[in-house]
Amino acid sequence: MRSMSDHTHLLEFTAEKRFHQRLVLPAAADHGPLAVTYADIGPQTTNGTPTPTILLIPGMGGSRLWCYHKDYLANKLGVRMLSIDRPGIGGSTPVPVAKRVTIWLEAVAAVLKHLSIPHVIPLSHSAGTIYILNLLSQRRDLLWPNTPLAVLMGPWVEPKHSDILSLKMAQMLPKAILHQYDKLMNLFVKAAPSFSASAAVFSAMASSIPSTRAEGPSRSEACLAGYGMDEEAAKVLDRLAMEYICQEDTSGFNDEAVICLKKGPGLWGACEDLPVYLQGLVQAEERYREGHPNEQPLKLKVFFAESDGMIGPKGQKYFEDCFAQADLRGAVCFDSVVEKGTEHDTLWTSDTGVFEKVLREIKANLS
């Protein structure tokens, strides 16, 4: 690989302001002033009309800086994307773990108001499932009007439902060890700079073997299509992103681990119990549609990986069964698909082509 000095254009690219936005939320009854960092990429207007905004809700410890990898597609397809750092990540102020979900919802609403964005299409990956489900039930007003849509990729499932051994082992770890999660991530970055898993580090916590993304034979072509750059530049970008993420605050990674493993009651907010959550969501949708008779049913589109080491076949079956057995009463529509040739994390990366497919489906739903 060439020296980093040969990639000055990437250094300039990663420093651009759209990836490093900051807003301070005023003090409220239950917290002091809170800083929030976010990335705002893609065109803000199209032919003079505001561009629909996709709210990216990445997996565990997901940083706004992964928007480096989404920027090319955002501009190529003409969609605006917003990614907001959760507390304790990037420059977002840490908060107690019990307040993590509610503070994130408050931050989302504040950033959207600041940017004069009335509605979004939320798109989550992995642990982002917890946050998107709370958004659907707590801030229904923020969803796209008339054709409300939420997209979940590689949805996270509580380990007791997925029966993944490494997660069961991780769930037995004391909180004191989980509070060192960010330090473990930093070690992995030094050992394997291309490491890009959102949750697979749990496996490494049990086995001490970091996981890296597999390189396919058509990686160069995939990088050009997904990132707008060749394979070598994409590897440098991966490395820069991980290094920059770890140079910022990563203490929130620890709370993310605690939440994902449900190391305490009430951490998942409204979606503590998925079947109960769905009952409440349907009732809320029915009430909402009484005042919005022209609104179509809330559509949830879920993309599963063909081989998902984070939820496995049992986790997928549990998630789908919860919707199949719920009485959705036409208020909520659920559709799922398995993307061939993908794993938990490659489902979300731009070079597999799945993410572009999802963006095109979102645009088609809005038209």
C-alpha positions in Angstrom: 0.0 0.0 0.0 1.2 3.5 -0.7 2.0 5.9 2.1 -0.8 7.9 3.6 0.7 11.0 2.0 -0.4 9.6 -1.4 -4.0 9.8 -0.2 -4.2 13.5 0.5 -7.6 13.6 -1.2 -9.0 11.2 1.3 -7.6 13.2 4.2 -9.3 16.3 2.8 -12.5 14.3 2.2 -12.7 13.0 5.7 -12.2 16.5 7.1 -15.1 18.1 5.3 -17.6 19.8 7.5 -20.7 17.9 6.5 -19.2 14.9 8.5 -18.5 17.0 11.6 -21.7 18.9 12.5 -22.4 19.8 16.2 -25.5 21.1 18.1 -25.9 21.8 21.8 -29.3 20.9 23.3 -30.3 23.3 26.1 -30.6 22.1 29.7 -33.9 20.4 30.6 -35.5 19.2 33.8 -33.6 15.9 33.7 -30.3 16.9 32.2 -27.9 19.8 31.6 -26.8 21.1 28.2 -26.0 18.2 25.8 -23.7 18.3 22.8 -24.7 16.3 19.8 -22.6 15.5 16.8 -23.9 14.4 13.4 -23.2 14.0 9.7 -25.4 15.5 7.1 -24.7 14.2 3.6 -26.2 14.1 0.1 -28.1 16.9 -1.7 -30.4 19.0 0.5 -32.6 20.1 -2.4 -33.5 18.6 -5.8 -34.7 21.0 -8.4 -35.3 23.5 -5.7 -37.4 21.1 -3.6 -36.2 19.7 -0.3 -34.8 16.2 -0.7 -36.3 13.5 1.4 -34.1 12.6 4.3 -33.0 9.1 5.4 -32.2 8.9 9.1 -29.4 6.4 9.4 -29.4 4.5 12.7 -26.3 2.3 12.7 -25.4 -0.7 14.7 -23.7 -0.9 18.1 -21.3 2.0 18.7 -22.2 3.2 15.2 -20.5 6.5 14.5 -21.6 9.3 12.2 -18.1 8.9 10.5 -19.3 5.7 8.7 -21.1 8.2 6.5 -17.8 8.5 4.8 -18.8 5.2 3.2 -22.3 6.3 2.3 -21.5 9.7 0.8 -20.9 8.5 -2.7 -24.3 6.7 -2.9 -26.1 9.6 -1.3 -24.9 11.9 -4.1 -25.2 9.3 -6.8 -28.9 8.5 -6.0 -29.8 12.0 -4.9 -30.9 11.2 -1.3 -30.1 13.1 1.8 -28.8 11.1 4.8 -28.5 12.1 8.4 -26.5 10.2 11.1 -26.6 11.3 14.7 -24.0 10.1 17.2 -25.6 8.5 20.2 -24.5 9.6 23.7 -20.8 9.0 24.5 -19.9 8.5 20.8 -18.1 11.1 18.8 -18.8 14.5 20.3 -22.2 13.6 21.8 -22.3 14.0 25.6 -22.4 10.8 27.6 -25.6 10.2 29.7 -26.6 7.5 32.2 -27.3 4.2 30.3 -30.9 4.2 31.5 -31.5 7.5 29.7 -29.7 6.6 26.6 -32.7 5.8 24.4 -34.8 8.8 25.5 -31.9 11.3 25.2 -31.2 10.0 21.7 -34.9 10.5 20.7 -34.6 14.1 22.1 -31.4 14.7 20.1 -33.0 13.4 16.9 -36.0 15.8 17.3 -33.7 18.7 18.1 -31.4 18.1 15.1 -34.3 17.8 12.7 -35.8 21.0 14.0 -32.4 22.7 13.7 -32.1 21.6 10.1 -35.8 22.4 9.3 -36.4 18.7 8.4 -40.0 17.9 9.2 -40.0 14.2 8.4 -37.5 11.3 7.8 -37.4 7.7 6.6 -35.5 5.8 9.4 -33.1 3.1 8.3 -31.5 1.0 11.0 -28.9 -1.7 11.2 -28.3 -4.3 14.0 -28.5 -2.7 17.4 -30.1 0.3 15.8 -33.2 -1.8 16.0 -33.7 -0.8 19.6 -33.6 2.9 18.7 -35.8 2.7 15.5 -38.5 0.8 17.3 -38.6 3.4 20.0 -38.7 6.1 17.4 -41.7 4.5 15.7 -43.7 4.4 18.9 -42.5 7.6 20.6 -42.1 10.0 17.7 -44.5 8.9 15.1 -44.8 12.5 14.0 -41.3 12.4 12.5 -42.1 9.7 10.0 -42.7 10.4 6.3 -46.3 11.4 5.7 -48.9 9.5 3.6 -46.5 6.6 2.9 -44.8 6.1 6.3 -41.9 3.6 6.0 -39.2 2.3 8.3 -36.4 -0.1 7.1 -34.5 -2.5 9.4 -31.4 -4.3 8.2 -30.0 -7.2 10.2 -32.3 -6.5 13.1 -30.9 -7.1 16.6 -32.6 -9.8 18.7 -32.1 -10.4 22.4 -29.5 -13.2 22.8 -32.0 -15.5 24.6 -34.0 -15.7 21.4 -31.1 -16.0 19.0 -29.3 -18.9 20.8 -25.9 -17.6 19.6 -23.2 -19.2 21.9 -20.8 -16.2 21.9 -23.6 -13.8 22.8 -24.7 -16.1 25.6 -21.1 -16.1 26.9 -20.9 -12.3 26.5 -24.2 -11.9 28.4 -22.7 -13.7 31.4 -19.8 -11.2 31.5 -20.1 -8.7 34.5 -20.8 -5.1 33.7 -17.3 -4.2 34.8 -15.9 -6.1 31.8 -18.5 -4.6 29.4 -17.4 -1.2 30.6 -14.0 -1.9 29.0 -15.6 -2.6 25.6 -14.3 0.6 24.1 -10.8 -0.3 25.1 -11.1 -3.7 23.5 -12.4 -2.0 20.3 -9.3 0.2 20.3 -7.1 -2.8 20.6 -8.8 -4.5 17.6 -8.4 -1.4 15.5 -4.6 -1.5 16.1 -4.5 -5.3 15.4 -6.9 -5.3 12.4 -7.5 -1.8 11.0 -10.1 -3.1 8.5 -12.3 -4.4 11.4 -15.7 -2.9 10.8 -18.2 -5.1 12.7 -20.9 -3.3 14.6 -21.6 -6.2 17.0 -19.4 -9.1 16.0 -16.9 -8.0 18.6 -19.0 -9.9 21.1 -17.7 -13.1 19.4 -14.2 -11.8 19.8 -14.8 -11.1 23.5 -15.5 -14.8 23.9 -12.9 -16.1 21.5 -10.3 -13.4 21.5 -10.2 -13.5 17.7 -11.2 -10.3 15.8 -13.4 -10.6 12.8 -12.7 -8.9 9.5 -14.7 -8.5 6.4 -14.1 -11.1 3.7 -12.7 -9.9 0.5 -14.5 -11.2 -2.6 -12.9 -11.6 -6.1 -14.8 -8.6 -7.4 -13.9 -6.3 -4.6 -12.4 -3.6 -6.8 -15.5 -3.3 -9.0 -17.7 -3.4 -5.9 -15.7 -0.5 -4.3 -16.0 1.6 -7.4 -19.8 1.0 -7.5 -20.3 1.5 -3.7 -17.7 4.0 -2.7 -16.7 5.7 -6.0 -13.1 4.8 -5.4 -10.8 1.8 -6.0 -10.1 -1.0 -3.6 -6.8 0.5 -2.3 -8.4 3.8 -1.5 -11.4 2.1 0.1 -9.0 0.2 2.5 -7.4 3.5 3.4 -10.8 5.0 4.1 -11.7 2.0 6.3 -8.5 2.6 8.3 -9.0 6.3 8.6 -12.6 5.9 9.7 -11.7 3.4 12.5 -8.8 5.5 13.6 -10.8 8.7 13.7 -13.7 7.0 15.5 -11.3 5.8 18.2 -9.8 9.2 18.6 -13.1 10.6 19.6 -15.2 9.6 22.6 -16.0 5.9 22.6 -17.3 5.5 26.1 -20.8 5.1 24.7 -19.7 1.8 23.2 -19.7 0.4 26.7 -23.3 1.4 27.3 -24.3 0.1 23.9 -22.9 -3.3 24.9 -24.8 -3.2 28.2 -28.0 -2.3 26.3 -27.6 -4.9 23.6 -27.1 -7.7 26.1 -30.0 -6.3 28.2 -27.9 -6.2 31.4 -30.7 -4.6 33.4 -34.5 -3.9 33.1 -36.0 -1.1 31.1 -32.9 -0.5 28.9 -34.8 -1.1 25.7 -37.5 1.4 26.4 -40.8 0.7 24.6 -39.5 -2.5 22.9 -38.5 -4.4 26.0 -40.9 -7.2 24.9 -41.5 -7.4 21.2 -44.9 -9.0 21.2 -46.2 -6.5 23.7 -44.5 -3.7 21.8 -46.3 -4.7 18.6 -49.7 -4.6 20.4 -49.0 -1.0 21.5 -47.7 0.0 18.1 -50.8 -1.2 16.3 -53.1 0.6 18.8 -51.0 3.8 18.4 -51.2 3.5 14.6 -55.0 3.1 14.7 -55.3 6.2 16.9 -53.0 8.1 14.6 -54.9 7.2 11.5 -58.1 8.5 13.0 -56.7 11.9 12.6 -55.0 11.1 9.4 -57.5 9.1 7.3 -55.5 9.4 4.1 -52.4 7.9 5.7 -51.3 4.5 4.4 -50.5 1.8 6.9 -47.0 2.0 8.5 -44.7 -0.2 6.5 -41.8 -2.0 8.0 -39.4 -3.6 5.6 -36.8 -5.9 7.0 -33.6 -7.2 5.3 -32.0 -10.3 6.8 -28.5 -11.6 6.0 -28.2 -15.0 4.6 -25.6 -16.0 7.2 -26.0 -13.9 10.3 -23.7 -14.8 13.2 -25.4 -12.2 15.5 -29.0 -13.5 15.4 -28.8 -16.8 13.5 -31.8 -18.7 12.1 -33.5 -18.8 15.5 -33.3 -15.1 16.0 -34.7 -14.4 12.5 -37.5 -16.9 13.1 -38.3 -15.3 16.4 -38.4 -11.8 14.9 -40.6 -12.8 12.0 -42.9 -14.9 14.1 -43.6 -12.0 16.4 -45.0 -10.1 13.5 -46.8 -13.1 12.0 -48.5 -13.9 15.2 -49.4 -10.3 16.0 -52.8 -8.9 15.1 -51.6 -6.0 12.9 -55.2 -5.2 11.9 -54.1 -3.5 8.7 -52.5 -0.7 10.7 -48.9 -2.0 10.2 -47.5 -3.9 7.2 -44.5 -6.2 7.6 -42.4 -7.5 4.8 -39.0 -9.3 5.1 -36.4 -10.6 2.6 -33.2 -12.5 2.9 -30.3 -11.1 0.9 -28.2 -13.9 -0.6 -24.5 -13.8 -0.1 -24.5 -11.4 2.9 -23.5 -11.6 6.5 -24.6 -9.5 9.5 -22.2 -6.6 8.7 -21.7 -6.9 5.0 -25.5 -6.4 4.7 -24.9 -2.8 5.7 -21.7 -2.1 3.8 -22.0 -0.2 0.5 -19.8 -2.5 -1.6 -22.2 -5.5 -1.5 -24.9 -3.6 -3.5 -27.6 -4.3 -0.9 -27.5 -0.8 0.6 -27.9 0.8 -2.8 -30.9 -1.6 -3.5 -32.4 -0.4 -0.2 -32.0 3.2 -1.1 -33.7 2.7 -4.4 -36.6 0.9 -2.8 -37.0 3.8 -0.3 -37.1 6.3 -3.2 -39.6 4.2 -5.1 -41.9 4.0 -1.9 -41.9 7.8 -1.7 -42.8 8.4 -5.4 
